[in-house]
């Protein structure tokens, strides 16, 4: 049976469902209706039902959704029901901040190694990880079951490093370098352009101001 194609818009909302359901679960709430989720998430109840129906629905008429079950199922769909080994390339301020952010581990994303080309950083500890030279990266990836690499390096270096990572068998790249990477189709890339997000915020502020001035 051919797998149903799910739109990127739906996929982009799944982590939000997962996060809010996790909060409900932590509060001891056992079930939730699509309307209650709508009130929390500011997404229409019909949109929530439509999104979840892409994966089988999960709800019961007049009962709503079992929070624990839905949380677990969305985690499975997202692939966070299993742990992922990560390395980070670039031990600057952003790289250090990501390694120090403990919430990733709660979601099954385990930083196992940190690499940088700057010899002055080699041996420096970030949490319990020592910064290693780039020359160690290949053997480390092979020995530690690494499937995701995080790039927090200048864009001038990112393309070459991405090529190396593909050779080493990396399955996914979380790319903070401001450049689009040219990698094979089977390697997944998620680009995070921080300035783009900030400019989007600036646009919305500007639009909001103009709307207020028109009155």
C-alpha positions in Angstrom: 0.0 0.0 0.0 1.4 3.4 -1.1 2.1 5.8 1.8 0.0 8.9 1.8 1.8 12.1 1.0 1.5 14.5 3.9 1.8 18.3 3.3 4.7 20.2 4.8 2.2 22.5 6.4 0.7 19.6 8.4 4.2 18.2 9.3 5.2 21.7 10.5 2.3 21.7 13.0 3.1 18.2 14.5 5.9 19.4 16.8 3.4 22.0 18.3 0.8 19.3 18.9 3.5 17.1 20.5 4.7 20.0 22.7 1.2 21.0 23.9 0.1 17.4 24.5 3.3 16.9 26.5 2.3 19.8 28.7 -1.2 18.4 29.2 0.2 15.0 30.0 2.5 16.6 32.6 -0.5 18.3 34.2 -2.2 14.9 34.6 -4.9 15.6 32.0 -6.1 12.3 30.5 -8.3 13.5 27.6 -8.8 16.6 25.5 -11.3 17.6 22.8 -10.3 19.2 19.5 -12.0 22.4 20.7 -9.9 22.5 23.9 -6.8 22.0 21.9 -7.9 24.7 19.6 -8.3 27.2 22.5 -4.7 26.3 23.7 -3.0 26.3 20.3 -4.9 29.0 18.5 -5.5 26.6 15.6 -9.1 25.9 14.5 -10.7 22.7 15.8 -11.5 21.6 12.3 -7.9 22.1 11.3 -6.8 19.9 14.2 -9.2 17.2 13.2 -8.1 17.4 9.6 -4.4 17.3 10.5 -4.8 14.2 12.7 -7.1 12.4 10.2 -4.1 12.3 7.9 -2.7 9.7 10.3 -5.8 7.9 11.3 -7.7 10.4 13.4 -7.1 9.0 17.0 -10.2 10.6 18.4 -13.7 9.3 19.4 -16.9 11.1 18.9 -18.1 12.6 22.2 -14.9 11.6 23.9 -12.1 13.6 22.3 -8.5 12.4 22.3 -6.6 10.3 24.9 -3.7 12.6 25.7 -1.2 9.9 26.5 -2.0 7.9 23.4 -2.0 10.9 21.1 1.2 12.2 22.5 2.9 8.8 22.0 1.5 8.3 18.5 2.6 11.8 17.3 6.0 11.1 18.9 6.2 7.9 16.8 5.2 9.8 13.6 7.8 12.4 14.3 10.4 9.7 15.0 11.2 10.9 18.5 10.1 7.6 20.0 13.7 6.5 19.5 16.9 8.4 20.3 19.0 10.2 17.7 22.8 10.6 18.1 24.0 14.1 17.1 27.3 15.8 16.5 27.8 19.6 16.3 30.3 21.2 14.0 31.2 24.7 15.2 32.0 25.3 18.9 31.3 29.0 18.8 28.6 30.8 20.9 25.6 29.2 19.0 27.1 25.7 19.0 27.8 26.0 22.8 24.3 27.2 23.4 22.7 24.3 21.6 24.8 21.7 23.4 24.0 23.3 26.8 20.2 23.3 26.0 19.1 20.2 27.9 15.6 20.0 26.6 16.8 18.3 23.4 17.7 15.2 25.4 14.2 15.0 26.7 13.1 14.6 23.1 15.6 11.9 22.4 18.2 14.1 20.7 21.6 13.3 22.3 24.6 15.4 21.5 27.5 13.0 21.5 30.4 15.0 20.1 31.5 18.6 19.3 34.0 19.4 16.5 35.8 22.6 15.4 38.7 23.4 13.2 40.2 26.0 15.6 43.0 24.3 17.6 42.5 26.8 20.4 39.2 25.2 21.2 40.4 21.6 21.1 40.0 20.0 24.5 37.6 22.7 25.8 34.6 21.1 27.6 31.1 22.0 26.7 29.0 20.3 29.4 30.7 17.0 29.4 31.9 17.0 25.8 35.4 17.9 24.7 35.8 19.8 21.5 37.6 17.6 19.0 39.5 18.4 15.8 37.7 17.9 12.5 40.1 15.0 11.6 38.4 12.9 14.3 34.9 13.3 12.9 34.8 10.4 10.5 35.8 7.7 13.0 33.6 9.3 15.7 30.5 9.2 13.4 31.2 5.5 12.5 31.8 4.5 16.1 28.9 6.3 17.8 25.9 5.7 15.6 25.5 9.3 14.6 22.6 10.1 12.3 22.2 13.9 12.6 24.9 16.6 12.2 24.3 20.2 13.3 26.2 22.9 11.4 26.9 26.2 13.2 29.8 27.3 11.0 30.3 30.0 8.4 28.6 29.5 5.1 31.9 29.5 3.3 32.8 26.2 5.1 29.4 24.6 5.2 29.2 23.1 1.7 32.5 21.3 2.1 31.7 20.0 5.5 28.3 18.8 4.3 29.9 16.8 1.5 32.1 15.1 4.1 29.1 14.3 6.3 27.3 12.7 3.4 30.4 10.5 2.8 30.4 9.5 6.5 26.8 8.3 6.3 25.0 11.1 8.1 21.2 10.9 7.4 20.2 14.4 8.4 21.7 17.9 8.7 20.4 20.7 10.9 21.8 23.6 9.1 22.3 27.0 10.8 24.8 28.2 8.1 23.2 30.8 5.9 23.6 28.7 2.7 21.5 26.1 0.9 23.3 22.8 0.9 23.6 20.6 -2.2 23.2 17.1 -0.8 21.7 13.8 -2.2 17.9 13.4 -1.9 18.2 10.7 0.8 20.0 13.1 3.1 17.4 15.3 4.9 18.3 19.0 5.5 16.4 21.4 7.9 17.6 25.0 7.3 17.4 27.4 10.2 18.0 31.0 9.0 17.8 33.1 12.2 17.8 36.4 10.4 14.9 35.3 8.2 12.8 34.6 11.2 13.8 38.0 12.7 12.9 39.8 9.5 9.5 38.0 9.4 8.9 39.3 13.0 9.9 42.8 11.8 7.5 42.6 8.9 4.6 41.6 11.2 5.4 44.4 13.7 5.5 46.9 10.8 2.2 45.6 9.4 0.6 45.8 12.9 1.8 49.4 13.3 0.3 50.4 9.9 -3.0 48.8 10.9 -3.1 50.7 14.1 -2.3 54.0 12.3 -5.1 53.6 9.8 -7.7 54.0 12.5 
